[in-house]
């Protein structure tokens, strides 16, 4: 059971990364729309790197789930972060410049 909880938090960190990326896309949609071909950006690379580091930090600090008290703190931290980005839970985001997309 403990290993499943540990892996669920890894999954939640990945979901958090998705929500942060969706937020980035929404905040940068005018730049994206104005480019004929979008080839990524330093912003996206930075987010991907940050969350890769976060996954590693989680494993290191919890010793891959062995330190239950620290893992519990991580679980609360990640769930709180997910809650703060609940508006970006939907996998579909609107990048149109139309007002209905605001």
Chimera marker file (.cmm) of the C-alpha trace (Angstrom):
<marker_set name="trace">
<marker id="1" x="0.000" y="0.000" z="0.000" r="1" g="1" b="0" radius="0.5"/>
<marker id="2" x="2.784" y="2.453" z="0.878" r="1" g="1" b="0" radius="0.5"/>
<marker id="3" x="4.413" y="2.059" z="-2.538" r="1" g="1" b="0" radius="0.5"/>
<marker id="4" x="1.077" y="2.818" z="-4.222" r="1" g="1" b="0" radius="0.5"/>
<marker id="5" x="0.722" y="6.018" z="-2.216" r="1" g="1" b="0" radius="0.5"/>
<marker id="6" x="4.272" y="6.986" z="-3.124" r="1" g="1" b="0" radius="0.5"/>
<marker id="7" x="3.614" y="6.381" z="-6.824" r="1" g="1" b="0" radius="0.5"/>
<marker id="8" x="0.285" y="8.232" z="-6.651" r="1" g="1" b="0" radius="0.5"/>
<marker id="9" x="2.142" y="11.318" z="-5.468" r="1" g="1" b="0" radius="0.5"/>
<marker id="10" x="4.498" y="10.978" z="-8.455" r="1" g="1" b="0" radius="0.5"/>
<marker id="11" x="1.401" y="10.888" z="-10.652" r="1" g="1" b="0" radius="0.5"/>
<marker id="12" x="-0.018" y="13.946" z="-8.857" r="1" g="1" b="0" radius="0.5"/>
<marker id="13" x="3.246" y="15.829" z="-9.442" r="1" g="1" b="0" radius="0.5"/>
<marker id="14" x="2.911" y="14.997" z="-13.140" r="1" g="1" b="0" radius="0.5"/>
<marker id="15" x="-0.676" y="16.271" z="-13.128" r="1" g="1" b="0" radius="0.5"/>
<marker id="16" x="0.524" y="19.432" z="-11.416" r="1" g="1" b="0" radius="0.5"/>
<marker id="17" x="3.077" y="19.900" z="-14.212" r="1" g="1" b="0" radius="0.5"/>
<marker id="18" x="0.271" y="19.545" z="-16.772" r="1" g="1" b="0" radius="0.5"/>
<marker id="19" x="-1.783" y="22.201" z="-15.031" r="1" g="1" b="0" radius="0.5"/>
<marker id="20" x="1.156" y="24.593" z="-14.843" r="1" g="1" b="0" radius="0.5"/>
<marker id="21" x="1.788" y="24.027" z="-18.565" r="1" g="1" b="0" radius="0.5"/>
<marker id="22" x="-1.879" y="24.719" z="-19.349" r="1" g="1" b="0" radius="0.5"/>
<marker id="23" x="-1.650" y="27.925" z="-17.346" r="1" g="1" b="0" radius="0.5"/>
<marker id="24" x="1.498" y="28.883" z="-19.269" r="1" g="1" b="0" radius="0.5"/>
<marker id="25" x="-0.237" y="28.247" z="-22.608" r="1" g="1" b="0" radius="0.5"/>
<marker id="26" x="-3.248" y="30.350" z="-21.609" r="1" g="1" b="0" radius="0.5"/>
<marker id="27" x="-1.030" y="33.201" z="-20.402" r="1" g="1" b="0" radius="0.5"/>
<marker id="28" x="1.052" y="33.083" z="-23.582" r="1" g="1" b="0" radius="0.5"/>
<marker id="29" x="-1.664" y="32.362" z="-26.155" r="1" g="1" b="0" radius="0.5"/>
<marker id="30" x="-1.176" y="35.629" z="-28.052" r="1" g="1" b="0" radius="0.5"/>
<marker id="31" x="2.467" y="34.770" z="-28.650" r="1" g="1" b="0" radius="0.5"/>
<marker id="32" x="1.505" y="31.258" z="-29.738" r="1" g="1" b="0" radius="0.5"/>
<marker id="33" x="-1.291" y="32.441" z="-32.065" r="1" g="1" b="0" radius="0.5"/>
<marker id="34" x="0.962" y="34.999" z="-33.735" r="1" g="1" b="0" radius="0.5"/>
<marker id="35" x="3.610" y="32.440" z="-34.619" r="1" g="1" b="0" radius="0.5"/>
<marker id="36" x="3.002" y="30.384" z="-37.743" r="1" g="1" b="0" radius="0.5"/>
<marker id="37" x="4.841" y="27.411" z="-36.263" r="1" g="1" b="0" radius="0.5"/>
<marker id="38" x="5.253" y="26.963" z="-32.547" r="1" g="1" b="0" radius="0.5"/>
<marker id="39" x="8.481" y="25.162" z="-31.722" r="1" g="1" b="0" radius="0.5"/>
<marker id="40" x="8.371" y="25.371" z="-27.964" r="1" g="1" b="0" radius="0.5"/>
<marker id="41" x="9.958" y="27.931" z="-25.732" r="1" g="1" b="0" radius="0.5"/>
<marker id="42" x="12.290" y="28.476" z="-22.858" r="1" g="1" b="0" radius="0.5"/>
<marker id="43" x="9.221" y="28.863" z="-20.626" r="1" g="1" b="0" radius="0.5"/>
<marker id="44" x="8.052" y="25.350" z="-21.402" r="1" g="1" b="0" radius="0.5"/>
<marker id="45" x="11.554" y="23.929" z="-21.037" r="1" g="1" b="0" radius="0.5"/>
<marker id="46" x="11.875" y="25.655" z="-17.678" r="1" g="1" b="0" radius="0.5"/>
<marker id="47" x="8.610" y="24.148" z="-16.433" r="1" g="1" b="0" radius="0.5"/>
<marker id="48" x="9.593" y="20.671" z="-17.620" r="1" g="1" b="0" radius="0.5"/>
<marker id="49" x="12.999" y="20.974" z="-15.924" r="1" g="1" b="0" radius="0.5"/>
<marker id="50" x="11.472" y="22.303" z="-12.685" r="1" g="1" b="0" radius="0.5"/>
<marker id="51" x="9.096" y="19.374" z="-12.398" r="1" g="1" b="0" radius="0.5"/>
<marker id="52" x="11.747" y="16.816" z="-13.293" r="1" g="1" b="0" radius="0.5"/>
<marker id="53" x="13.781" y="18.217" z="-10.424" r="1" g="1" b="0" radius="0.5"/>
<marker id="54" x="10.705" y="18.129" z="-8.183" r="1" g="1" b="0" radius="0.5"/>
<marker id="55" x="10.181" y="14.413" z="-8.894" r="1" g="1" b="0" radius="0.5"/>
<marker id="56" x="13.820" y="13.719" z="-7.984" r="1" g="1" b="0" radius="0.5"/>
<marker id="57" x="13.593" y="15.864" z="-4.844" r="1" g="1" b="0" radius="0.5"/>
<marker id="58" x="10.470" y="14.000" z="-3.763" r="1" g="1" b="0" radius="0.5"/>
<marker id="59" x="12.218" y="10.626" z="-4.083" r="1" g="1" b="0" radius="0.5"/>
<marker id="60" x="15.296" y="11.913" z="-2.293" r="1" g="1" b="0" radius="0.5"/>
<marker id="61" x="13.465" y="13.517" z="0.629" r="1" g="1" b="0" radius="0.5"/>
<marker id="62" x="11.085" y="10.602" z="1.169" r="1" g="1" b="0" radius="0.5"/>
<marker id="63" x="13.740" y="7.965" z="0.447" r="1" g="1" b="0" radius="0.5"/>
<marker id="64" x="11.378" y="6.530" z="-2.168" r="1" g="1" b="0" radius="0.5"/>
<marker id="65" x="8.476" y="6.468" z="0.296" r="1" g="1" b="0" radius="0.5"/>
<marker id="66" x="10.249" y="5.039" z="3.318" r="1" g="1" b="0" radius="0.5"/>
<marker id="67" x="9.997" y="8.247" z="5.384" r="1" g="1" b="0" radius="0.5"/>
<marker id="68" x="6.240" y="8.314" z="5.927" r="1" g="1" b="0" radius="0.5"/>
<marker id="69" x="6.100" y="11.594" z="7.833" r="1" g="1" b="0" radius="0.5"/>
<marker id="70" x="7.927" y="13.434" z="5.057" r="1" g="1" b="0" radius="0.5"/>
<marker id="71" x="5.826" y="11.688" z="2.420" r="1" g="1" b="0" radius="0.5"/>
<marker id="72" x="2.662" y="12.873" z="4.203" r="1" g="1" b="0" radius="0.5"/>
<marker id="73" x="3.950" y="16.454" z="4.040" r="1" g="1" b="0" radius="0.5"/>
<marker id="74" x="4.648" y="16.065" z="0.326" r="1" g="1" b="0" radius="0.5"/>
<marker id="75" x="1.182" y="14.652" z="-0.249" r="1" g="1" b="0" radius="0.5"/>
<marker id="76" x="-0.453" y="17.648" z="1.446" r="1" g="1" b="0" radius="0.5"/>
<marker id="77" x="1.819" y="20.078" z="-0.418" r="1" g="1" b="0" radius="0.5"/>
<marker id="78" x="1.054" y="18.600" z="-3.847" r="1" g="1" b="0" radius="0.5"/>
<marker id="79" x="-2.692" y="18.323" z="-3.186" r="1" g="1" b="0" radius="0.5"/>
<marker id="80" x="-2.759" y="21.967" z="-2.075" r="1" g="1" b="0" radius="0.5"/>
<marker id="81" x="-0.946" y="22.967" z="-5.268" r="1" g="1" b="0" radius="0.5"/>
<marker id="82" x="-3.375" y="20.946" z="-7.387" r="1" g="1" b="0" radius="0.5"/>
<marker id="83" x="-6.306" y="22.634" z="-5.643" r="1" g="1" b="0" radius="0.5"/>
<marker id="84" x="-4.825" y="26.057" z="-6.375" r="1" g="1" b="0" radius="0.5"/>
<marker id="85" x="-4.803" y="25.203" z="-10.094" r="1" g="1" b="0" radius="0.5"/>
<marker id="86" x="-8.210" y="23.526" z="-10.263" r="1" g="1" b="0" radius="0.5"/>
<marker id="87" x="-9.180" y="25.929" z="-13.084" r="1" g="1" b="0" radius="0.5"/>
<marker id="88" x="-6.594" y="24.169" z="-15.273" r="1" g="1" b="0" radius="0.5"/>
<marker id="89" x="-7.756" y="20.637" z="-14.537" r="1" g="1" b="0" radius="0.5"/>
<marker id="90" x="-9.570" y="20.348" z="-17.859" r="1" g="1" b="0" radius="0.5"/>
<marker id="91" x="-7.353" y="18.842" z="-20.539" r="1" g="1" b="0" radius="0.5"/>
<marker id="92" x="-8.831" y="21.160" z="-23.164" r="1" g="1" b="0" radius="0.5"/>
<marker id="93" x="-7.738" y="24.772" z="-23.116" r="1" g="1" b="0" radius="0.5"/>
<marker id="94" x="-8.765" y="27.587" z="-25.414" r="1" g="1" b="0" radius="0.5"/>
<marker id="95" x="-5.942" y="29.417" z="-27.143" r="1" g="1" b="0" radius="0.5"/>
<marker id="96" x="-8.139" y="31.554" z="-29.360" r="1" g="1" b="0" radius="0.5"/>
<marker id="97" x="-7.882" y="35.318" z="-29.119" r="1" g="1" b="0" radius="0.5"/>
<marker id="98" x="-11.680" y="35.508" z="-29.006" r="1" g="1" b="0" radius="0.5"/>
<marker id="99" x="-13.189" y="37.065" z="-25.867" r="1" g="1" b="0" radius="0.5"/>
<marker id="100" x="-15.085" y="33.827" z="-25.175" r="1" g="1" b="0" radius="0.5"/>
<marker id="101" x="-11.731" y="32.259" z="-24.404" r="1" g="1" b="0" radius="0.5"/>
<marker id="102" x="-10.876" y="34.545" z="-21.547" r="1" g="1" b="0" radius="0.5"/>
<link id1="1" id2="2" r="1" g="1" b="0" radius="0.2"/>
<link id1="2" id2="3" r="1" g="1" b="0" radius="0.2"/>
<link id1="3" id2="4" r="1" g="1" b="0" radius="0.2"/>
<link id1="4" id2="5" r="1" g="1" b="0" radius="0.2"/>
<link id1="5" id2="6" r="1" g="1" b="0" radius="0.2"/>
<link id1="6" id2="7" r="1" g="1" b="0" radius="0.2"/>
<link id1="7" id2="8" r="1" g="1" b="0" radius="0.2"/>
<link id1="8" id2="9" r="1" g="1" b="0" radius="0.2"/>
<link id1="9" id2="10" r="1" g="1" b="0" radius="0.2"/>
<link id1="10" id2="11" r="1" g="1" b="0" radius="0.2"/>
<link id1="11" id2="12" r="1" g="1" b="0" radius="0.2"/>
<link id1="12" id2="13" r="1" g="1" b="0" radius="0.2"/>
<link id1="13" id2="14" r="1" g="1" b="0" radius="0.2"/>
<link id1="14" id2="15" r="1" g="1" b="0" radius="0.2"/>
<link id1="15" id2="16" r="1" g="1" b="0" radius="0.2"/>
<link id1="16" id2="17" r="1" g="1" b="0" radius="0.2"/>
<link id1="17" id2="18" r="1" g="1" b="0" radius="0.2"/>
<link id1="18" id2="19" r="1" g="1" b="0" radius="0.2"/>
<link id1="19" id2="20" r="1" g="1" b="0" radius="0.2"/>
<link id1="20" id2="21" r="1" g="1" b="0" radius="0.2"/>
<link id1="21" id2="22" r="1" g="1" b="0" radius="0.2"/>
<link id1="22" id2="23" r="1" g="1" b="0" radius="0.2"/>
<link id1="23" id2="24" r="1" g="1" b="0" radius="0.2"/>
<link id1="24" id2="25" r="1" g="1" b="0" radius="0.2"/>
<link id1="25" id2="26" r="1" g="1" b="0" radius="0.2"/>
<link id1="26" id2="27" r="1" g="1" b="0" radius="0.2"/>
<link id1="27" id2="28" r="1" g="1" b="0" radius="0.2"/>
<link id1="28" id2="29" r="1" g="1" b="0" radius="0.2"/>
<link id1="29" id2="30" r="1" g="1" b="0" radius="0.2"/>
<link id1="30" id2="31" r="1" g="1" b="0" radius="0.2"/>
<link id1="31" id2="32" r="1" g="1" b="0" radius="0.2"/>
<link id1="32" id2="33" r="1" g="1" b="0" radius="0.2"/>
<link id1="33" id2="34" r="1" g="1" b="0" radius="0.2"/>
<link id1="34" id2="35" r="1" g="1" b="0" radius="0.2"/>
<link id1="35" id2="36" r="1" g="1" b="0" radius="0.2"/>
<link id1="36" id2="37" r="1" g="1" b="0" radius="0.2"/>
<link id1="37" id2="38" r="1" g="1" b="0" radius="0.2"/>
<link id1="38" id2="39" r="1" g="1" b="0" radius="0.2"/>
<link id1="39" id2="40" r="1" g="1" b="0" radius="0.2"/>
<link id1="40" id2="41" r="1" g="1" b="0" radius="0.2"/>
<link id1="41" id2="42" r="1" g="1" b="0" radius="0.2"/>
<link id1="42" id2="43" r="1" g="1" b="0" radius="0.2"/>
<link id1="43" id2="44" r="1" g="1" b="0" radius="0.2"/>
<link id1="44" id2="45" r="1" g="1" b="0" radius="0.2"/>
<link id1="45" id2="46" r="1" g="1" b="0" radius="0.2"/>
<link id1="46" id2="47" r="1" g="1" b="0" radius="0.2"/>
<link id1="47" id2="48" r="1" g="1" b="0" radius="0.2"/>
<link id1="48" id2="49" r="1" g="1" b="0" radius="0.2"/>
<link id1="49" id2="50" r="1" g="1" b="0" radius="0.2"/>
<link id1="50" id2="51" r="1" g="1" b="0" radius="0.2"/>
<link id1="51" id2="52" r="1" g="1" b="0" radius="0.2"/>
<link id1="52" id2="53" r="1" g="1" b="0" radius="0.2"/>
<link id1="53" id2="54" r="1" g="1" b="0" radius="0.2"/>
<link id1="54" id2="55" r="1" g="1" b="0" radius="0.2"/>
<link id1="55" id2="56" r="1" g="1" b="0" radius="0.2"/>
<link id1="56" id2="57" r="1" g="1" b="0" radius="0.2"/>
<link id1="57" id2="58" r="1" g="1" b="0" radius="0.2"/>
<link id1="58" id2="59" r="1" g="1" b="0" radius="0.2"/>
<link id1="59" id2="60" r="1" g="1" b="0" radius="0.2"/>
<link id1="60" id2="61" r="1" g="1" b="0" radius="0.2"/>
<link id1="61" id2="62" r="1" g="1" b="0" radius="0.2"/>
<link id1="62" id2="63" r="1" g="1" b="0" radius="0.2"/>
<link id1="63" id2="64" r="1" g="1" b="0" radius="0.2"/>
<link id1="64" id2="65" r="1" g="1" b="0" radius="0.2"/>
<link id1="65" id2="66" r="1" g="1" b="0" radius="0.2"/>
<link id1="66" id2="67" r="1" g="1" b="0" radius="0.2"/>
<link id1="67" id2="68" r="1" g="1" b="0" radius="0.2"/>
<link id1="68" id2="69" r="1" g="1" b="0" radius="0.2"/>
<link id1="69" id2="70" r="1" g="1" b="0" radius="0.2"/>
<link id1="70" id2="71" r="1" g="1" b="0" radius="0.2"/>
<link id1="71" id2="72" r="1" g="1" b="0" radius="0.2"/>
<link id1="72" id2="73" r="1" g="1" b="0" radius="0.2"/>
<link id1="73" id2="74" r="1" g="1" b="0" radius="0.2"/>
<link id1="74" id2="75" r="1" g="1" b="0" radius="0.2"/>
<link id1="75" id2="76" r="1" g="1" b="0" radius="0.2"/>
<link id1="76" id2="77" r="1" g="1" b="0" radius="0.2"/>
<link id1="77" id2="78" r="1" g="1" b="0" radius="0.2"/>
<link id1="78" id2="79" r="1" g="1" b="0" radius="0.2"/>
<link id1="79" id2="80" r="1" g="1" b="0" radius="0.2"/>
<link id1="80" id2="81" r="1" g="1" b="0" radius="0.2"/>
<link id1="81" id2="82" r="1" g="1" b="0" radius="0.2"/>
<link id1="82" id2="83" r="1" g="1" b="0" radius="0.2"/>
<link id1="83" id2="84" r="1" g="1" b="0" radius="0.2"/>
<link id1="84" id2="85" r="1" g="1" b="0" radius="0.2"/>
<link id1="85" id2="86" r="1" g="1" b="0" radius="0.2"/>
<link id1="86" id2="87" r="1" g="1" b="0" radius="0.2"/>
<link id1="87" id2="88" r="1" g="1" b="0" radius="0.2"/>
<link id1="88" id2="89" r="1" g="1" b="0" radius="0.2"/>
<link id1="89" id2="90" r="1" g="1" b="0" radius="0.2"/>
<link id1="90" id2="91" r="1" g="1" b="0" radius="0.2"/>
<link id1="91" id2="92" r="1" g="1" b="0" radius="0.2"/>
<link id1="92" id2="93" r="1" g="1" b="0" radius="0.2"/>
<link id1="93" id2="94" r="1" g="1" b="0" radius="0.2"/>
<link id1="94" id2="95" r="1" g="1" b="0" radius="0.2"/>
<link id1="95" id2="96" r="1" g="1" b="0" radius="0.2"/>
<link id1="96" id2="97" r="1" g="1" b="0" radius="0.2"/>
<link id1="97" id2="98" r="1" g="1" b="0" radius="0.2"/>
<link id1="98" id2="99" r="1" g="1" b="0" radius="0.2"/>
<link id1="99" id2="100" r="1" g="1" b="0" radius="0.2"/>
<link id1="100" id2="101" r="1" g="1" b="0" radius="0.2"/>
<link id1="101" id2="102" r="1" g="1" b="0" radius="0.2"/>
</marker_set>
